[in-house]
């Protein structure tokens, strides 16, 4: 099959491209910067020369139409995921308007299957376990609100009989985040940045509560399966319900570090998050305290264990944290001390007959 992917140079998108290519499919990317395909895909074993790239943005109707023309399926993974209050306008444009454009163009082109990458956050807040019949949420945080708005669009297409599958990834961690590609880009996705900040000692205070959390590689495999095989029209990325206490305990366990932490009621930290959001609009550097992260933990949402996930089981949280910390260390984002016991070089796959450290 020829599968068009939006957001294929991002975190979930790049890993999904690798999973799709591993199944023998051809990929066409819609990318604002075609040169970003190489750094995003090569570390995942994908030859960027074998991937067709259409230059354009998801809000550009002509570029989107060209990208989906002749495709057998579309994976719409493009989104701006950030709790940075400075990104409000771009999140609304990409997450909301971009979904309208991509799903509309795919429908007009007669694409056989479209997988829209939503988020469990689109269903927040909820007093019951999340599942395929959960109503669209009305979250108070900007990123989540834009994903909820995109969810309304996707469900409208489903109601019209369009072959749209909606995936709901949990908060995702994992190695190789294409946003970290110096010198061009030196940012990280939200969860990987949070893990780095924890190990840098920047997060001594935590809200009680928790959220669904999983490995980006598991969600990528879910997308490849959803594109390949008929199944439920709403699927949840494999993950775990992780409390903030359990998260910090797991990071301590894999790194061997003490990591002092104080857990407070969310109500005590929400005002701090709102003030941080206001300050962030004027402060050029990223402030670790974020209203969105506090709000997400305060929702303390859980996914129904019976929710469809294409038969995939999540890998252990400890394995995901270990791989991610090692990647952060290898890419220079954590010092030996900050990575703890994972800062010791370990052999990686053989190259030219010798172990590389």
C-alpha positions, 0 to 999 in steps of 0.5 A: 500500500501507499500510505500518506503520513502527516507529522511523519518527522515528529515523535509519534509520526516518525516511529509510526513511519518506521513501523509502517515501512517494516510491514512493507508499505510505501510511505509518502510524507507531507512535511513543512521541511523536506530536509527534516525527513533524514534526521527523523527517520534514519536513526529508526532504520528508514532510508529517507531516499525511499520515502516520497516527500511532499512539501507543505503544511497541514493547513495548506489545502493544495499541498494536502490534496497533492499528498493524499492523491492516489494514497491507499491510506492516510495516517494523520499524526501532525499536531503540536503537542505542548503545554507552552502557553506561547504556542496557543495560536499554532496549536489551534491552527495545526490541531484543529484546522489541520484536522479539518483539512486533512480529513476533508481532503482524504474524504474527497480523494476516496482514501480507503482508510484514515487513521486520525491520531487523537489523544486520551486528553481529548476525553478529559476530564472524566469520572469513569474509565475511558473507552471507545464510547467516552464522550468528547471532553471539555478540557480547560487546558489549550492543547487538550482543548484543541485535541478535543476540537479535532476529535469532534471533526473526526467523529463527525466524519465517522458518523458520515460513514467515512472510514476513519479510525481514531487512535488515542495514545497515552502520554508517550515516552521513548528513545529518539525524539526527532525534535532533538536534532541539534543544531537545527532543533534542540527541543523535546516532546513534553514527556521526554522533556519532563523526564529530563527535567526530573533527572536534572533536579528541576521538579521537586514538587508534584501534583497528586494524581496521574495519567495514562502513560506508554511507549511511543514504539507501542503506539507506532505499532498500533498505528501500523496495525490499524492501517493494515487490518480491519478493526475497531474504529476507535483504538487506545494506545497501549499504556499503563495508569501511572500515578505521579508517585509511581512515576517518580518511584520508577525513575528512581528505580531505573536510575538508582537516584534518590530524587527527592519529591514532595507530592501536593494536592493539585489544587495547591499547584494549579495556581502556580501553573497558571502563574507560570503560564502567564510568566512564560509568555514573557520569559524566553526560556521554558519554565518547568512548572506547567498548568497543563501538566498539573491539570492532566495529573489532576484529571487522574484519568484511566483507560478501561482495560477492556478498551480496544488496543489491537491486541497489543500489550504495553511494554513495562514502564521500567523498560521504556524509562530505561531506554529513554534515559539512555537515549537522553544520556547518549545525546548529551541531554543528561550527564553521567551523574544525572543518568545515574546507573544508566550513565554507564556506557553499555554495548549497543548492536554490533557494527563491523564486528565490534561492540560500540559503546 
